[in-house]
């Protein structure tokens, strides 16, 4: 496995105490309490168990109040770490960075023929994560999502109601109607899934919206990430269960 997104130097493994509100997680580092930042606004259902090992990266901005960012959470018996479990990636900026890194490394067969990548381009009332262009190719707009929920070997999204995600699906559907390409890139940051589908039980409106978008030509590309304390790689596209 080649690492496409290496973690910065200075990462540490701590232990989770609890989550507070949306953006704060209380942790133990070398037995001492600290507070880390999480950018994940989802529920992270099934992941945030007290005592679970967590990988924390140091803030790149020395002026930031919180020194650490939550990157990975260990799924398995905390007492048995590092055996009998696996890492799940909860940093929601990872899919955006992975999309660009995988594109530039030639790891996305569905993006062959495209030569340029632009981040966070506005289309209508939405800001989409990536715009790919190439000679003789229709523009390809891509929205990224992070997937951390899994049930019966199926990775599921979202893990909380996502009105913003539903809005993005509408934008992508409108793009296809103009003759350009539009796609969803789901970065599955856990290894215990073999396929991907919408989480009907969590957000039925999003599930309906995703199926409708696909019926109107929006492309869906779920990829499994490979997670280690050194960094993150990407596997080939996995099956999408419509």
N, C-alpha and C positions, 0 to 999 in steps of 0.2 A: 504494500500500500504506500503510495507516494503522498506525503503531506502537502496539501495545497494551502492550508492556513495554519502556519505554526503559531503556537502560543508565544507571547512575549516572555523574555527572561524574567525571573523573579516570581513566577507562579507558586502558590502553596496549596497544599491539601489541608483543609480544615474540617470541622464537623458542624453540621447544621443544628441550630437550636430551634428557630422558628422564623416564619415570615411575618413582617409587620406592615400592614397596609399593602400597597402594591409594589413599592420600589425598594423596600428595605428587607434584608435578611440578617438575622442575628446568628453569628457563628462563633465557634471556638477555634483559635489559631494557636497551636502549641499550648493548649489548655487555657488560653486567656480570651475573654469575651471581646468581640469586635462586631462592627456592623458593616455589611457589604451592600453594594447597589445591585439591583436586578432591573433590567429593562424589559422583562417579560411581564406583560399585562394580563396574560392568560391565567387560568387556574393552576396550571402545572399539576393537574390531578394525578394522584398516586406517586408523586415524586418527592414531596417535601416532608419526609419522615424525620422526626427528631433523631439526631445521632448519625444521620447519613453523611458519609464523606462528601465533600464538595471541593471542586477545583476553583480557585480564586485567582484572577489575574490582577496585577497591580495597575492602578490608574495611570494612564499616560500623561494626564495633566496634573502636575505637582500641586496645583492650586485647588484641586477638587477636594471637597470636604470628606467624602468617603474614599478611603484608600484602595478598596478592593471592589472588583466586579465579579459577579457569579457567572461562571462559564459552564461547568458540568456538575451534575448530581449523580451520585452512585446509586444504582438500583440493585439491591441485594441486601443480605444480612450485614449490617454495619460492623458487627463483631468479626466477620469473616474476611473483611476487606484486606487485600485486593483480590480475593478469590470468590468464586460463586456469584458473580454479578457482572454488571456492565455500566458504562457511563452513558448518561443521557445529556444532550446539550440543550441548554435553556437560554442562551444568549440570542436574542431575536435579531441582532445585526449580522449573525453568522450567515444566514441564507443569502443576503445581499452580497456580502463579500465572497461567498463561495461561488455564486453565479458568475461573477466577473473573473475570479481566479480560474474556474473550470473552463470558461470560454477562452481565456487567453492561453490555457494549457492544451486546448484542443480536445477537451474531455466531453463535449456535448455534441453528439451526432446530429441532433435536431437543429443545431445552429451552424452546420457546415455551409460554407459559402459566404458567411458574414465576416466582415473584416474590422468593424469598429464597434466599440461598446461605450455607451454614455449612461451615466448614473442619474437617477431621479429626474426624469423628464416629465413635464406637465402635459397632460392630454385631457382636454375638457376641464372638468372640475377635480380631476384626480392627478396625483403625483405618483407615477409608476416607477418601479425600481430599476428597470433597465430598458434601453433602446438599442437594438442591434441593426446595423446597416451594412450593405455590401453591394458591389456592382451587379446590376441586373437582378437584385433580390428585393422582394417587398419588405418594407420595414417590419421588424419584429419587436413588439412591445412585450415585456415580461414583468410580471408581478411575483414577488417571492413571499413565501410563508414558511414559518418554522413549525415543525411537527414534533411533539413530544408525547403524544398520547397513543397508546396501543392496546388493542383488545383482541384476543383470539388470533394473534399473528397479523392483524390488520392495523396499520398505522392510520390514525384518524385525525381530522382537522375540521373545525376548531375545537379547542378544549374549553371555550367560553363563547357566549354569543358575540358575534363579530359583525356589527352593522357596517363598519368600515370595509371589512372584507367583502361583504355583499355588494357594496358600492363599487368596489374595484371590478367585480365580475360584470356588472352592468357596463362599466367603461370598456372592458375588454370586448364584450359582445358588440358594442358599438363600433369598435375599431375594425373588427372582422367585416362588418357591414360595408366598410369603405374600401375593402379589397386588400387591406394590410393583414399581417399575421398578429395574433395575440396569444399569449401563453401564460399559464400558471406554473411556477417552479416551486414544488414542495420539497423542502430539505428535511428529510426524516432523520432527526438526531437521536436515534436509538437503534440498536441492531436486532431487536427481537420482533421484527415485522418482515413479511415477505411481499406485502402488497399494500395499497393505499386506497382509502375511500373517505367520503364525507361523514362527519359525525352527526347522523340524523338525530340521535337522542339528545345531543347538546344544543344544536342550532339547526332545527329543521328548515328554517328559511334559507340559511346558507346552503344546505344540502340541495334544496330545490333549485336555488340560484345557480349552483355549480353544474348540476345536470342540464339545466336550461342553457347555460353558456356553452357547454360541450355540444349540445344539439345544434347550436348556432355557429359552430366552427372554432370555438376557443380550444386551444390545445392544452393538455395537462401532462406535465412531466414530473413525476415523483422520483426522487433519487435518495438512496440510503447514504447517510454520512458514516464515516469510519472514525471513531473517537478514541483518542489516547491522550495522556497527559502531555505529550509533546505537541500535538496539533490534530488537525482534522483533515481527512481525505474524503473522496467521493467515489461511490460505486456507480455501476451502470443503472440506467432507468429501471424501475420496478413496475409491476403490474398495477394498473389503475382499475379499481372495482367501481364501475359506474353504478 
